[in-house]
Amino acid sequence: MTTDTKQAIIDSAILVFNEDLSAPLEKIAEQAGVTRRTLHRYFKDRKELMENCECTVQKACQQANIQAYHASDDLLEKLENMFRAGMSCGIKYTFLHKLHHLHDHTHSHSSRNCSDYDSTFVLWHNHITLLQNKKMISAELSVEWIQAFFRGVISASAQSHIPGKPLSEQVLKSAWFSFSKGIGL
């Protein structure tokens, strides 16, 4: 039960913080269906809760990306698989990006959180670069632009489906079509 409660709080915090990083902890407790007191049994303060959210999201996105990458030997299938993995991470992916692009965040490779963040996306970055070098996708676009475009596709997809439900196959197909055409496939 305690693991379920802790995970419910983390999941709720990710949803709430993704909308408003300064949201009160009461809102997170309400979303999780617990009291603020219960929330503080698991997390002493906002910082600890945010760190747990970040760690959870990084692990989930990184594992999904690695698994997707190794599901095929075909280079373009690898890209589509990683795209779908990112889409399945959805709100977690955008939340993670927000945390590392706050106005007061200084990105440092010596920071464990920053280094974990970078490693979450290194496989994606390297694969895009490989596809560009092999002239399989447009080299006119920077990897950073492609990643920003991908975040935009995730956001549009999240807005076009029913919250709390997995993305429909139609939404995934539309997203892949848009993304693949947008990067010159």
C-alpha positions as CSV (number, residue, x, y, z in Angstrom):
1,M,0.0,0.0,0.0
2,T,2.8,2.5,0.9
3,T,4.5,2.0,-2.4
4,D,1.2,2.6,-4.3
5,T,0.6,5.7,-2.3
6,K,4.1,7.1,-2.9
7,Q,3.8,6.3,-6.6
8,A,0.3,8.0,-6.7
9,I,1.8,11.1,-5.2
10,I,4.7,11.1,-7.7
11,D,2.4,10.5,-10.6
12,S,0.1,13.3,-9.5
13,A,3.0,15.7,-8.9
14,I,4.2,15.1,-12.4
15,L,0.8,16.0,-13.8
16,V,0.4,19.0,-11.6
17,F,3.9,20.3,-11.9
18,N,3.9,19.9,-15.7
19,E,1.0,22.4,-15.7
20,D,2.4,24.7,-13.0
21,L,5.8,24.2,-11.3
22,S,4.8,26.5,-8.5
23,A,1.5,24.7,-7.7
24,P,0.8,24.2,-4.0
25,L,1.5,20.8,-2.5
26,E,-2.2,20.7,-1.4
27,K,-3.1,20.5,-5.1
28,I,-0.8,17.5,-5.6
29,A,-2.2,15.8,-2.5
30,E,-5.8,16.4,-3.8
31,Q,-4.9,15.0,-7.2
32,A,-3.4,11.9,-5.5
33,G,-6.4,11.5,-3.3
34,V,-4.4,11.9,-0.1
35,T,-4.1,14.5,2.6
36,R,-1.2,17.0,2.7
37,R,-0.1,15.2,5.9
38,T,0.1,11.9,4.1
39,L,2.1,13.6,1.3
40,H,4.6,14.7,3.9
41,R,5.0,11.2,5.3
42,Y,6.6,10.3,2.0
43,F,8.3,13.6,1.1
44,K,9.6,16.1,3.6
45,D,9.3,19.1,1.2
46,R,8.7,20.2,-2.4
47,K,12.4,19.8,-3.3
48,E,12.4,16.1,-2.3
49,L,9.2,15.5,-4.2
50,M,10.6,17.2,-7.3
51,E,13.8,15.2,-7.1
52,N,11.8,11.9,-6.8
53,C,9.6,13.0,-9.8
54,E,12.7,13.8,-11.9
55,C,14.3,10.5,-11.0
56,T,11.2,8.5,-11.8
57,V,10.7,10.3,-15.1
58,Q,14.3,9.9,-16.2
59,K,14.3,6.2,-15.5
60,A,11.0,5.6,-17.3
61,C,11.9,7.6,-20.4
62,Q,15.4,6.2,-20.6
63,Q,14.3,2.6,-20.2
64,A,11.5,3.0,-22.8
65,N,14.0,4.6,-25.2
66,I,16.6,1.9,-24.8
67,Q,14.1,-0.9,-25.2
68,A,12.6,0.8,-28.3
69,Y,16.1,1.2,-29.8
70,H,17.0,-2.4,-29.5
71,A,13.7,-3.7,-30.8
72,S,14.9,-3.5,-34.4
73,D,18.1,-3.5,-36.5
74,D,16.6,-1.3,-39.2
75,L,17.7,2.3,-38.7
76,L,14.4,3.9,-39.6
77,E,12.4,1.5,-37.5
78,K,14.7,2.3,-34.6
79,L,13.7,6.0,-35.0
80,E,10.0,5.2,-35.2
81,N,10.3,2.9,-32.2
82,M,12.1,5.6,-30.2
83,F,9.5,8.1,-31.3
84,R,6.7,5.9,-30.1
85,A,8.5,5.3,-26.8
86,G,8.8,9.1,-26.4
87,M,5.1,9.5,-27.2
88,S,4.2,6.9,-24.6
89,C,6.3,8.8,-22.0
90,G,4.3,11.9,-23.1
91,I,3.8,14.2,-20.2
92,K,6.8,12.8,-18.4
93,Y,9.0,13.8,-21.3
94,T,7.7,17.3,-21.4
95,F,8.0,17.6,-17.6
96,L,11.6,16.5,-17.6
97,H,12.4,19.0,-20.3
98,K,10.7,21.8,-18.3
99,L,12.8,21.0,-15.2
100,H,16.0,21.3,-17.1
101,H,15.1,24.5,-18.9
102,L,13.9,26.7,-16.0
103,H,15.1,30.2,-16.0
104,D,17.1,29.6,-12.9
105,H,18.6,26.3,-13.9
106,T,22.3,26.2,-14.8
107,H,23.0,23.1,-16.7
108,S,26.3,21.5,-15.5
109,H,27.7,18.1,-16.6
110,S,29.2,17.7,-13.1
111,S,25.7,17.7,-11.6
112,R,24.2,14.2,-11.3
113,N,20.7,15.4,-12.2
114,C,22.0,17.2,-15.4
115,S,24.2,14.2,-16.3
116,D,21.2,11.8,-15.9
117,Y,19.1,14.2,-18.0
118,D,21.7,14.2,-20.8
119,S,22.1,10.4,-20.7
120,T,18.3,10.1,-21.1
121,F,18.5,11.6,-24.5
122,V,22.0,10.6,-25.7
123,L,20.7,7.6,-27.6
124,W,18.1,9.7,-29.4
125,H,20.7,12.4,-30.2
126,N,23.2,9.9,-31.5
127,H,20.7,8.1,-33.7
128,I,19.4,11.4,-35.3
129,T,23.0,12.3,-36.0
130,L,23.7,8.9,-37.6
131,L,20.6,9.2,-39.8
132,Q,21.7,12.6,-40.9
133,N,25.2,11.4,-41.7
134,K,23.7,8.6,-43.8
135,K,21.5,11.2,-45.5
136,M,18.4,9.3,-44.4
137,I,16.9,12.5,-42.8
138,S,17.5,16.1,-43.5
139,A,20.8,17.5,-42.3
140,E,19.4,21.0,-42.7
141,L,17.8,20.6,-39.3
142,S,19.8,20.7,-36.1
143,V,19.3,17.8,-33.7
144,E,18.1,20.4,-31.1
145,W,15.5,21.6,-33.5
146,I,14.3,18.1,-34.2
147,Q,14.1,17.5,-30.4
148,A,12.1,20.7,-30.0
149,F,9.8,19.7,-32.9
150,F,9.3,16.3,-31.2
151,R,8.3,18.0,-28.0
152,G,5.8,20.0,-29.9
153,V,4.3,16.8,-31.5
154,I,4.0,15.3,-28.0
155,S,2.2,18.3,-26.8
156,A,-0.2,18.4,-29.7
157,S,-0.9,14.7,-29.3
158,A,-1.5,15.0,-25.5
159,Q,-4.1,17.8,-26.3
160,S,-5.9,15.7,-28.9
161,H,-6.8,12.7,-26.8
162,I,-8.8,11.8,-23.6
163,P,-6.7,12.5,-20.5
164,G,-5.9,9.4,-18.4
165,K,-6.2,7.1,-21.4
166,P,-3.3,5.8,-23.5
167,L,-2.8,7.5,-26.9
168,S,-4.9,5.9,-29.6
169,E,-3.3,4.3,-32.6
170,Q,-4.8,7.0,-34.8
171,V,-3.1,9.7,-32.7
172,L,0.2,7.8,-32.8
173,K,-0.1,7.4,-36.6
174,S,-0.9,11.1,-37.1
175,A,2.0,12.1,-34.8
176,W,4.5,9.9,-36.6
177,F,3.2,11.1,-40.0
178,S,3.7,14.8,-39.0
179,F,7.1,14.2,-37.4
180,S,8.5,12.0,-40.1
181,K,7.5,14.5,-42.8
182,G,8.8,17.4,-40.7
183,I,12.3,15.9,-40.6
184,G,12.4,15.1,-44.2
185,L,11.7,11.3,-44.2
